[in-house]
Amino acid sequence: MGFIKLPLSIAVASMAHGDSKFNDSHRTYGHINNKKDLNYCSDGEKEHCLDILTNPNKSNRIALFYIHGGAYVYGYKEDSRIFTSWFVDKGFTVIPINYRLARKDGSISIMDQVKDAVEALKFVVENAVHYGVSLKNLFLMGDSAGGHICLMLDILSKSEEARKYYQLEDFPKVEIKGVALNSPMYDYMLVRAAAKEVLSKRSRRWMLSKQYLDDEFINKNNPRYYFKNGFKPSPLFASTSYYDYFNNQSQRLKKDCDALGINIDYLFEASPDKSIGHIYNHFHFEDEEGKRCNNMMVDFFIRNSKVDK
């Protein structure tokens, strides 16, 4: 007798409850200047808004273009306000974005979400001077599904094959200094296989779009496909943990990088004594594990930046 496959709505409700509980019980770090809800598509849609968060007292001239996770179906930039404020407090400029979330009718895909991120990055590049943002040291930072989108942005910045499939004539003219990933989705084929095992057909169509059975579509939106076919990414950082229920994704990324001779800063929290969970560094700022991960990212950003002499 097989087990009952889950409706995705249960996972969405759980994520929303967890984020709400955490945000209600924590205050943002430091003081923040927030240029809020800038609409990067000029259509007035909430899902096409971004913020520009700066510290009024200090700046290290490093910008983090941040993409939230949420299984492709959930979340807004505000849900990560504690996490992003921690970096602003350190002197980083953080640019969290919204993007179109997957629809129950399967009409929005990862490809649409990546295209939104491209438009958001284009808006930032074109308006950087107006908003006083330095893009000399620009990094992509993303979690879970947002990590997937970050990897696809980096791929599109360098891969003619990817741009051709996306029918993207050019990419925003900015140098990506590195990509920082927390529990990222790296192998989209593996995401689909896991979805087939645990989700109902209706939920698969919701999360992965109505194109989820199209192998070419999955491959051309699969970071692993490009890595295995010679793509050389920008400097990489990735984290995961023992209790991360998707840690096989980060482990596969690390294994592929090692086999392909790609350098990656990698953190695996191996302790089985403490239930840390998926994207643990978002919720454990005062714990040793969370501090270690976030401080390692700070070091990664600084080491890969160009510093004026």
N, C-alpha and C positions, 0 to 999 in steps of 0.2 A: 504494500500500500504506500503510495507516494505522499509526500507532505504537501500541504496547501501552500501555494505560492502567494506571496504578499502583494497587496496593493501598495503602490508607491506613496499614497496619501498618508499612510502610517508613518513612514520615514520623514515626510515633510513636516507633519505635526510634531514629531519628536525633535527635529532640528529647530523648529520655531520655538518650542518650549524651552529647550536648552539655551538658545541665544538670549531669549527674553529674560530668563532667570538670571543668567550671568550678567547681562548689561544692567539689569535693575539693581544688582547687588554690588556693582563696582563703579567707581568714578574714573573718568578719563585722566590721563597723566598730563600734568603741567598745563600751560596756557597755549591755546591754539588759535591762529587766525584761519578762519574757514571761508574760502570762496566756495559757496555751497550750491549744489544743484545746477551746475553749468550744463546746458543741453548741447551735447556735441553733434546732434543731428538736426537741430533747429526744428524739431517736430513736437516739442512740448511733452514728450513721453517720459515718465519716470524712469523707465528702463534704459533711456538714453541720456542719463545724467552722470556727471562726475563731480568730485570735490577737489579742491587744491588746498591741502593742509600744510601750514607753515608755522614755525616757532618764531614769535615776535622778538625773542631775546637772543637767539643764536641760529646759525646755519652752517652746516658742513659742506654745502654746495653739492649734495648728492640727492637725486630725485628717485623715488620708488614708485613705479607705476603698478598699482596693486589691484589684483583680480581675485575676488572672493570665490569660495567654493559653494557647494550646496547640491551635489548630485545632478547638476545641470538644470534643476527644476525649482530651486529655492534660493532665496537670499537677496539682500541688498547691501550696498556699501555700509550703511549705518549699523548693520549687524556686527561688523568688525571694528567698531569705533574704539574699543579698549586697546585692541592689538595695534591698530594704526597710530593711536595717540602715543603709545610707548616709543615708537620710532620718531615721531615728531618731537617728543620731549628730548630725544638725543640730538636733535638738530637736523634731521632729515626732512626734506619736502616729500610728502606722501600724497599720491594722486589715486584715490580709490574710485573705481568705476562701477556702474551698473551695466548690465547687458540684458538682452531679451532672454527671459527664462523659457525653458521648454514648455510646450502646450500639450494639454491632454489629447488634442486631435492629431498630434505628431507633426504639426506644421513648422515648428522651430527646431533646428538642428544645431549640432556643434559648429557646423560651418557658418551658420547665421550668427552664432555667438562670437566666433572668431572675427567675422567681418565687423561686428559691432566694436570689438576691441581695437581693430585696425582704425576705424573711424574715430574712436576716442583718442587714440595715440596721435592721429593726424591733427585733431583739434588742438591737442596740447602743443604739438610742434609748431603749428601755425600761430598760436596765441601765446607762446611762451614769453615773449618780450612784454606783451600787454599785461600779463599777470605776474611778471617779475620772477619767472621760473628759469633757473639755469638747467639746461639739459646736457651740459658737458659730461656729467657723470650720471647717466640714466640706467637704471636697473629695472627689470621686470620681477615682480614678486607675486606668487599665487599659491593657493591652497587647493588640494584635491582637484575638482573639476577646473577650478581657476588655474591650477598648475598646468593642466592640459592646454588651456587657452594660451598661457604664457609660452609654452613650448612651441605651439603653432605660430605664434607671433614671431618668435626667433627664427623659426624655419622659413616663414614667408619673407623675412628680411634678407634671406640669403639664397633660397632655393627657387630657381627658375621653374622647376617642375611644379612646385606647390603653387606659385603665383599663376601659372598657366591653368591649373585645375580650378583655382579660385576665380579665374578671369580677372585677375588683379594686375593692372598695367604697371603700377609702381607701388612702392612702399614708402611710408613717411620717412623723410630724409633725416634720420637720427641714428647715431651709433648706440647699439645696445651693449653696455659694458658687462652685463652678466644677468643670469636668471636664477632666482632663489625660489625653491619649491619646498613646500611643506606637505608631506603625504600626497604627492601628485598622482594624477592618472596619466600614466606614461604609455601603456599598451592598450589601445582602444579595442583591439580584438579580444583582449582578456576582459575588458569591461563588458563587452557584449556577451561573452561566454558566461560571466558571472550573473548578468542580468537574466539570461535564459534559465539559469538554475534556480533563482530565488524570486523572480518577479513574474507576475501575470503578464499575458500577452499585451493587454491594454496598457499596463505600466511600462513595459519595454518600449512600446510605441511612443508613450509620453516622454520618457527619459532620453531615448536615443533617436527619436523621430521616426517617421514612417519609412525612412530609408535604412533602417537598422539591419535589414537582411541583404543589403547591397554591399558585397565584399569590396568593390572598388571604392565606394564612398567611405567605408570604414578604414581602408588602408590609406587613402589620400588625406584622411584626417587623423591619422595615427602617427604620433611622434616616433614610435619605434620603427615604423616602416622607413622613415627618412634616415634615422640613425643607422639602420642596417644596410642602407644603400649609399653610405658615404657622406652623409651630412655631418658637418663639424659645427657644433653649437658654440654659442658664446660661453664664457666661463660659467660653470654650474655649481650650485649648492642644492643639496636635497636632504631632508630629514624624514625619519619615520621612527616607529617604536615597536616594542614587543607586542603591545596590546592594540596596535593600529590594525583594524580589520582589513585594511587594504595595503598592508606593508609589503605584500608580494609585488606591488607596482614599483615602489621605490627600490626594492631589492633587485628587480629585473633591470631597472635603469642603471643601478650601480654595476651589476654584472656585465651588462652590455658595454658600458663605458670602459670597464677594465679590459674586456676582450678587444675593444676597438681602439684602445690607446687614447681614450678621451679622459682628460683630467676632471675629477669631480670632487668637491668638498662634500663629504657624506657623514651624516650623523645618525646612528642607530642607537636608540635608547633601549638597552637589552634587559633591564631589570624586570623580572617576573613578579616582584614583590609589591609593585605599585601599579594600579590600573590607571594608565595615563590616557589611553584612548586616541582616536583619530584626531590629527592636528592638535596634539596635546599642548603645544607652546602657545596656543591662543588663550588657554584657560588656566595655565599654571605659572603665572608670572612670578610668584613668590617662591615657587618650588625650585629646587636645584636643577631639575631636568629642564623646566621651561626657561630658566635663566640661561642655562648652558646653550640651548638651541638659539635663542634670540641674540645672545652675545656673539655666538659663532657667525650668525648672519651679519651682524654689525662689522665684525672683523673681515668677513668676505667682501662686503661692500667697500670698505676702506682700502683693502689690499688691491682691489681691481679698479680703483679710481685713479684719475690723473689729478695730482695735487700740484697747485701752482707754487712755484718756488719764489 
